[in-house]
Amino acid sequence: MSFVENKADVLVIGGGIAGIRAAIEASESGVDVIILNKGAICKDGAAAWMAGNGFQVALYPPDSIETHIKDSIKAGWYLNNQTLVKTFLSLGPRVVSDMNKWGVRLAKEDDRFSQLPFPGHSLPRSVCGKPGLFLGPEYKKALYRQIKRRNIKVKEDFFSTDLLVHNNTVGGVVGLDLRSGSTEVFRAKSTILATGGFMGCYNFTTANPNLTGDGHAMAYRAGTKMMDMEFMQFMPGAHLWPANARGDIYPYLLWVNLHPQFYNILGERFLERYYPEKKEWVTREAAGRAIATEVREGRGSPHGGAYMSFHHLPENLINHFLERAAGVHYFEKLRDAGLDIRRDAIEIAPAAHYVQGGCWINERCETSYKGLYAVGEVGSGGKDGADRLAGNSITFCLAMGVVGGEEAARRAKEAPLPEINKSDVEKLSQQIMSPLKSPKGKRPIEVKRKIREILSTYATLSRDETGLKTAIEQLKQIRENDIPAMATIAKHRTFNLDWLDALEVNNMLDVGELVCTSALTRPETRGLHERIDFPKADPGWLKHIMISKEGDGMKISTEPVDFCIIQPDKEV
């Protein structure tokens, strides 16, 4: 089978905020950079383009980088890789300065950036934009201009399927050009994974459903060491009902700005029962777990969530916020549904929002393979611990982009172009083409629905041994029965989304097995990982679960946490 071969010094797989920032940093080092993006660059479904208003940076006294680090580690239940937390958060002031310089319209008072308080933070440190507006569109406009200014090469509508590994070194990637329907190979001295998370493996998510864990699955299949896959963040402030705004994260901005109250179907302000002091001003993990418990015990709202209410606030105070948030589409959706936050509560529920698990990385964003780096959600390293502190994601993504881009460029200047095994390319190319060759069979979209239903049933906030074993068995049955029988109805090659669905199914299946196996391995409740059969945290499990592919199975091990900055202040 013939294929097109391309070469670069640094290859970035993924055009979200972390990938673009890495490409910028590598380009500034004078190396040749190519970005491969699944969709149209800065016009796709990258999670950062949907980001809310604010990211966390310690800028002014009495705040400090040290305080931000401590807040992050405490929020992470002391499971964080403390070296990574310090490395990335220390770059916070630089990445804010860069984004401001590149045109992101950040709010200021005099010459200082405005900063809001967020749950879990000991001081206000969220750098923000105009009240009520999302910063996601600002990020993508600013970063797109930087790509164009530097003439960074971009290959759009390219679906990277598998990493190419030879002699324990990653030499590039093979994938499908969705525009031509042809297989292409991209070889590089350094490869950076920046593919985001796998929130699209769940039914209810704040993200785009095309986030199917492509980088996680590629890395795992290639033999990269993975970690912390049991930790998935579910945004408790996601809009559940009315359906016209389903999955919108704007209620979280209302949470931060207006301090609402949460009620169950009985009219009880239930969070004060779980957290009598902080009530609604708790971390997202704590609120999400409480909502899940209310639903499980029959006190949830009609559509399986909780009510967010603003009735305790004077109407003129709410009006003041609404005036500053003029033009926000979320309120138009509420009006279309006949709701007004001045008198009506809205239904919210935890939605898949952010991925904490991914590739093992060190403080240089290097993975367990030479030549492969990982940044953003696909690059875990334990930076988030058992729960990511609210607002840290953009800071981590930008900082990891700086580090990963610089390190990848440094290697590219020193290392030769790695060899690739052409027989591997041939085999992988045949796998890419196989869904088109089957005359008939199961629709890929149907298999996707089955995987999403399994994970949404057994691998959300409330888990137990029976459910996780059931999920693993059902995923195994899909691998054995549905995958061989899967076929596309459409047989054309140009922009065949049925074909894309078929290729994504394999990634979703790998990710699902990683999540459920890792969750089954941790017999405790810690942060985002709740085992209702092990409801308490076990200090003996202050360690990371590592998984790597070994033959047709998984190799599972653990690594202890290094408390090199702060020790747990209690048994957690």
N, C-alpha and C positions, 0 to 999 in steps of 0.2 A: 504494500500500500504506500503510495506516495504522500508526502506531507511537506508543508512549507516550514522552513527553519529560519528563525530570527535570532539575533544576538544582541546582548546589551551588557554593560558593566553591572548595573543594578536593575533588577526586575522587581517591581512592586505589584503584588496581586491584591487588588482591591482599591477602589477610589473613594473611600470615605475620608473622614477627617484625619485619622491616624495615617492612612496610606499616603494621602496627598502631602501631609506634613513631612513624612519620611522622604518622599520624592523631592520635595523642596530642599531639605537638608542635604541629601545626597547630591543633588544638582549643584548646590553651592560649593561642593567640594571638587567640582570640575569633572565629574564622571558622567558617562552616558546613561540615562535613566529612561525606562519604559514603564508606564502604568498599564496594567491589564484590568479592565473593568467589565463587570457582568452586564451593565447597562450603559446608558449615556452618562458621561462624567458630570457630576454635580447636578444631574437632573433625574437621578435614580432614587431608589428607596433606602439609601444609606441611613442608618438610625440617627446619626448626628444632624442630618438635615431636618429632623423632626424634634430636635432638642428644645427644651424649654428655656426659660429666662434665667441664666446664671450658671457659672462654674466657679469652683472653690479655689481661692488663692489667698495665702496669708501675705498681706502687703504692708499694713501699718500697725505700729504699737497701739494697744497692748498685745495685739496678735503677733504670732511668730511662726516660722516654719516648724519649729519644735512642737508648738501647741497643735498645729494642724496634723502633724504626724501622730501625736498621741491620740487625738480625737479619732483619727482614721483607724488606728490599731484597736482602740476600745470598741469602736463600732464593728470592727471585724472579729470581735470575740477573741482577740489575741492570736488568731490563726494566720495573720498576715506574714508575708516575707518582709520583715522590717527594713532590710537593706533596700529592697525595691521601693517601698513606700518613701523612704528618705530620698533616694536617688531621683524619683520622678516628681515628688511634690516640691523638692528644692528648685526645680526648673519652673515652677509656677509663675513667679514674677517675670521671667523671660518670655514665656508663651503669651501672657497677657499683653506685654509690651509689643510683641510681634503682631498679634491679632489687631490691636489698636492701630498700629502703624499701617497695617494692610487694609484698613478701612472698616473693620467691624465697629458698628456704632454702639459703643459702651457708654452707659450713663456715668456722668461725672458731677461732682459738686466742687466748685472751684477747680483746683488742679488734681483732685483726688478722685479715684474711681469710687462710685457708689457701691456699697456692699450690703446685702440683705442677710438676715439670720435664716438658717435652715435647720430643720430638726437634726439633732445629733451633734451639732457644732457648739462649742463653748463660747464662740464669738461670731458676730456677723462677718462673713468672708466671701459671700457669693457675689462675684463681679457680674453685673447685670446690664440689661438694656432698658429701653423705655418700659415703664410699668405695663404689665399685661401682655406684652408681645414676646414671641419666641425669638431666640437668637439663632436657631438652626438656619433659616434662610440667609442670615447675615454671614454665617460661617461659609456657606457654600459659594456665595457671591465673591467673598474676599479671597478664598482659596482658588477659585477658578481663575481669577485675575492673575494670581501668582503663577499658576501653571502656564498660562499664555505668555506672561512676561518672560519666563525662563525658557520657553520653547521646549517644555518637557513633552516627550512623545507619549501619546495615549492611544491605546487600542481599545475601542469601545465595543460593546456587544460581543465580548469574548468570555466564554465560560471555561475557566480553568478547572480541569477534572482531576489531574494527578501530578504529584511532584515526581521529578526524575532523579533517582538516587543511584550513585555509582561510587564504590569504594568509600562508603560512609559519608559521602559529600553530596549535597543537593546541587544539581547543575542546571535546574530550570523547571519547566512545567510543560505538560501537554494539555491541549484543550480544544474546544470547538468554537470556530468562528460562526456565530449565529447568523451573520449576514450572508455568508457564502455557503455555509453548511459543510465546510472543509476542516480537516484536522490540521492544527498548527503546533509547532514546537517553539518555545522561547528558551534559549540558553542564556545563562548569566553567571557571572563570577560570584554575585551575591543575590539571594532571593529573599524578599520580605513578604511574609504573609500579613495581610491587613484586611481580611475578609469579613470582619465583624462577628456577630453572634449567631445564635440559632433560634431566635424568638419565633421564627416562622414555623417551627416544629410544634407549636401549640395553637389551639383554636382561638384563644382570646389573647391578643397581644397589642401593645402600643406601637409595634414596629411593622415594617413591611413583610408580608408573607414570603417574599423571595429570600429572606435571610434564613437559609436552610442549613447552616453549619458547614458550608463548603470547605473552608480552610481547616476547620477542626477535623473533618473527615479525611481530607487529603493528607494532613499531617499524621493522623493516626494510621491510615493505611500504609504510609511510607515507613512507619516504624518510629516516629517521633514520640518522645515521652510526653504524656498528657497528665494533667493534674487537676484536682479540685472540681471535677465534673459534676459533683452532686449539688453544687451551689449555683442556683439560678435565682435572679432577683425578679420578684413579681411586684409591680407598681400598684400599691393599694388604692391610689387615687386615680385609677383609669375609669373613664366614663363607661358605664354599663348600659344604661337605659335613660332616655329614649334611644332607639336603635340607630337613628340618623347620625349620631356622634360616637358610636361604639368604638372603643379603643383610644379615644382622644385623651391626651394626658393633661389637658388644660385644667381639669379639677385640681391637679397638684399645685399649679400656680395659684389657684384660689386658696388652697390649703396654706401655702406659705404667706400669701398676702393678706388674707382675711380671717385666718384662724377659725375655720368652721367647727361645728360639732357633729359627731357621728352618732347615728341612731340605728337601732335594729327595728324589726317589724313590730315589736311591742312598744316602741316609743321610748326605749331605754337608751340613755347615753352610755353605751356599753364600755367604752374605752376606760372610763374612770373606775370600772370594776376591775380591770386588768392592771391599770397603771394609775392609781389614785392621786399621785402627785402631778405627773406630766400630762395625764389625760391624752388629748389629741396631739400634743407636742412630743411625740415619741418618734423613734426611727421608723422608716418605712417597713422594715422587716417586722417590727413589733405590731404595727397597725395591721399589716397584711395577715399576720398569724391570728390576730384577734378576730378579724372579719371572717377568715376561714373557719375559725372555731364557732362563731355565731351561726354561720351557714350550716355547718356540719351538725349542730345541735338544734336546728330547726327554727332559729330566730333571724334568719337572713331576710333580705328584702325579696319582693316577688320574683325577681329575675336572678336571684342567687348572689346578692352582694349586701351592701349596707347603704344607708342614706347619709348624704352629706348636706348639712343644713346651715343656713346663715340667718335663721330667724331671730337669733339673739342679738343681732347687730342693728343699730339704728339705720333706717332706710337712707338717710342722707349720707351716712358713711359709705354704704354700699354704692350709692350714686356717684360719690367722689371717685371710687375705684373704677366704675364703669365708664366714667367720662375720660379717665386717663387711658383706659383700655379700648377706646373707640376704634372700630374697624376690625376687631377680633372676630373671626368667622364662627368661633364656638358659640358665641351668644346669638348669632343669627340662627344657628341650628336649634338652640333651645327655644327661640321665639317661634320657629317653624313647628316645633312640637308642642307649643302652648305653655312653655315653662318660663318662669321668671325667678331668678335666684333671690329676689327680694321677698318672695312669699313661698316659693316651692323648693323642696329638697330635690336633689338629683341622686340617682342610683350610681354607686361606684362599686368596683370589685378589683381584686388583685389580677393584673394581667402580666404576661411574660414581657419583661422590659429590658433586662440586661443580663449578660452571661458572665459569670465570674470564673468559670473553669476554662481551661484551654491548654496551650503548649507550656511545658516547663520552659522558663527563660531565666537567664541571669541578669545582672544589672546592666549588661550591654545589649540586652534584647536578643542574645544568641539562644537558639534552641539546642537540643541534644545532637543535632546534625551540623557538621561544618557547612558553612555557606548559607544556612537558613536562619532567618530572624523572624520574630513575630511581634507585632505591635497592635495596640488596641485590645478589643475583647478576645480575639483569638490568642493573644499573648497573655497568659495568666501569670505564671510565676508565683502565684499566691499573693499578689499585690493587694487584692481586695479583702482577703481573709474570708470569714464566714458571712460577711455582709458588707457591701460597699457603702461607704458614707455618702449621703446625698450630695450630688453636685460634683463628685470627684471624677466622674467618667470623662468629661471633656478635658480636664486637666491632665489626667493620665494619658488619654489618647494623644494629645498634643506633645506632651513631654516624651512619651515613648517614640513618637515620630521623630523628634529631634535626636534622641539617642540612637534609635535603630537606623535612621538614615545616615548619620555620621559614621557609625560602626560599619555598616554595609559598604559605604564608599571607601572607608579605610582598607577594608579587605580587598575590594575590587582593584585598588591601586597596587596591591602586593601579590595577589594570587592569580594564577593562570586560569583560563576558562576551563571549568571542569569537563571531563568526558561524560558522555551519556551512552547508555546501552541501547542501541537501535532495535534490538529484539524486544526490549521493554516498550519502546515507543510503538512498535508494530502491534504488540499485544494490547496495549492500552487504547490504541486507535480502533482496533476491532471491537473492544468493549464499548467505545463511544458510539460506534455505528450499529451495534446489535439491536437496539430497540426498533430501528427502521426495518430490519430484515424479517422480523416475525410478522407473518401475514395477519394474525389476529390474536387477541388475548386480553388480559386485564388492562383497563385504562390506567395510566400512571396517576391521574388525578384522584382516582378511587383509592389507590394504595396510599397516596399522601394523606387522604382523609382518615384512613385507618390508623396510620402512625400518629397523627395529631390527636385523635381520639384516645389512643392508648396513653400517650404522655399527659394529656389533659386530665385523664381519669386517675392515673396512678403516680405521676411524678410532678405534682405541683407542690403546694405548701404542706399538705398533710399526707404523709407516707407511712406505710408499714410493710413488714416483711411479706405478708401474703400478697399485697397489691403489687409490690415491686417484682416478686417472683412471677406473678401472673403477667405483668408487663413484659418481662424478659422472655417468657415463653411465647407470648403472642408475637413479639418482634421476631423471634426465631422462626416461628411459623410463616411469617411474611417473607423472611429471607429464603426459606426452603420451598415455599409453594407459590407465592405471588410474584416474586422477582423473576423466576424462570418463565412464568406465564405472562409476563407483562409485554405489551406491544403498543405502539402508537397507531392511532387511526389515520392521522395525517402522515403521508410518506414523502412530502416535499422537503427540501433541505433548507430553504431560505426562511429564517425566522419561524421555525417550527416549534411553537411553545409546548406542544404535546411531547416532543423530543426532549426539550429542556426539562419538563416535569419528570420524565423517566430518569434522566441523569441525576436530578436533585433527590429523587427517592432514595438512591443508594446512600447519599450523604445523610439524609434524615434518619435512615435506619442505623447507620454507624453511630451517629450522635445519640440516638435514643438508647442504644445498648450501653454506651459509655455512661450516660446519665444514670440509668437505672442500676447498673452494676456498681457504680461508685456509691450511689445512695444506699444500696443494700449492704455495702461493706462498712458503712459508718453507723454503728449501733448507738446513736445518741441523738439528741436535739441540740443543734448549734446554729445560731444565726438563721440563715435562710433555709437550712435543712432541718425540717421538723419530722421526727419519727414519733408517731403517736404511740407506738409500742415501746419506745425508749424516750419518755417525755422530758428527761433532764440532760443537761450537759455533763459529760464525763471528762474530768481533767486528764485522764489517761489517753484521751483522743485528741489532745493538742498536737496533731500531726496531720500531714498532708497525705492524701491517697493518690498514688501514682499508678497510671495504667499505660501499658504499651502493647502493641500487637506482637504476638509470638505465634508464628504459624497461622493456624485458623482460630486460635484462641487469644485470650488476654492474659498478660502477666500483670499481677497486682502486687504492689508493695506500698510501704509507708515511709515517710521521712519526717523527723521531728522538726518542730518550729525552733528557730534560733532567736532567742530573746536578747538580741544584741543591743537594743535601744531601751525598751522598757519591759519589765516583768509584769505578769498578771497581778492586779491588785487584790484579787480574790480567786477562789477556785472557780474556774469557768470551763 
